[in-house]
Amino acid sequence: MNMDTPSRIEELINSNPVMVFMKGNKLMPQCGFSNNVVQILTSLGIQFETFDVLSDSEIRQGIKEYSNWPTIPQVYLKGEFLGGSDILIEMYNSGELREKIEIALAS
C-alpha cells in the first residue's frame, strides 16, 4: 500500500458522515453487492457519498487493509466501519441500521 493511501482513505471517511467504498457509484453500481448497499441507503433517505474503487487500485486494495475486511462494498458511518452488503442487509431487516444512522447523524 502506498504511504499516502491510508491518509486518503481517512480523509474520505472523515469528510463524509456516510461513506461507501464500492464498485461503481451510487448512480451506476457495477456489482450486485454495491447495488444492494445503494438501494438500502436510498430507501432510508440517507445522504451518502461513494468512492468507486474501480477507478483507483491503491484505494481498492488499501480499503481492505485499512478495515481488515476482505470484500467491497464497505460502509462507514461517522468514521466507524459498519460492514459490507450482507451485514447491511441484516441490519436493515432488523431495523438496527435505521436507528444507528439516525442516532449517529443526530449527534
N, C-alpha and C positions, 0 to 999 in steps of 0.2 A: 504494500500500500504506500502510495506517495505520502510524504510527510505532511502535505497540505490537505490531504483528503479528510482526516478526522475534523480539522477545523472547518472545512467547507460543509461537512455533514452537520456539525454542531450549529453552525450559523443558520443553515436551513431549518433545523429543528427548533432553534430558539427564536427564529424570526416569525414563525407561523404556529398559532395555537394548535391547529390540527394539520399535521404534515404527513403526506402519504408518498412513500417511495414505491413506484410502480412501473410496470411496463406500459408505455404509452402515457396519455394524460387523461384528465377527467372527461374531456370531450370525446376522446377516442382511445379507450383502453385497448391494449394489444394482447391481453390474455384474459381468460375467463376468471381467474382469481382476482386480478386487478379490477375487472368489471364488477365482480361481487362487492368489493370494497366501495367502489364508486356508487353503486346502487344503494348500498346500505347508508352511507353518509348522506347521499342526496335525499333519500326517503326520510331521514331525520331532520332535513332542512339545515344541515350544518354547513357553514362555510369552511372550506379546506383548500389547501394548496397541494399540488402534486409535483413530483420530480420524476422525469422519465429516465429511468436507469439505462434504457437502451441507447440514450444519447451520450452516455459518459461511462466508459468501462471502469474508471477508477472509483466512481461513486457506486456503481453496480456491485463491485466486489467489496468495496470499503464499507458499505452499509451492513453487509453480512458480518464482517469482522467487528464493526462498531457495536452491533446489537448482540453478537454471538448467536444469531438466528440465521439458519441456512437458506431461507426462501424469501421471495419477493412476491407480493407486496408486503410492506411493513408500514404500520400506522403508529404515529407518535401523537400524544395528547399532552400539551404543555410540557414538552420535553421528556415525557415518560413513554417508553415503548409499550404499546398495548398488545401487539401481535400481528399476525397475518390474517388472511382471509378466513380460515376455519375458526380462529378464535373470535374474530369479529362477528361471524355468523352466530356462534354460540352466545356471545354477549348480547347481540341484537335480539335473538329469540327469547332470552331470559328477561329482557328489559334492562339489564345491567349497563349496557352501552349508553343508552339514552341518559340514564341517571348519572353515570360517570362523566359524560361530556357536559351535561348541564351544570353539574357541580364545578367542574374544572373551569369552564368558561365564565362562570359567575364570580369566581374568586380572582 
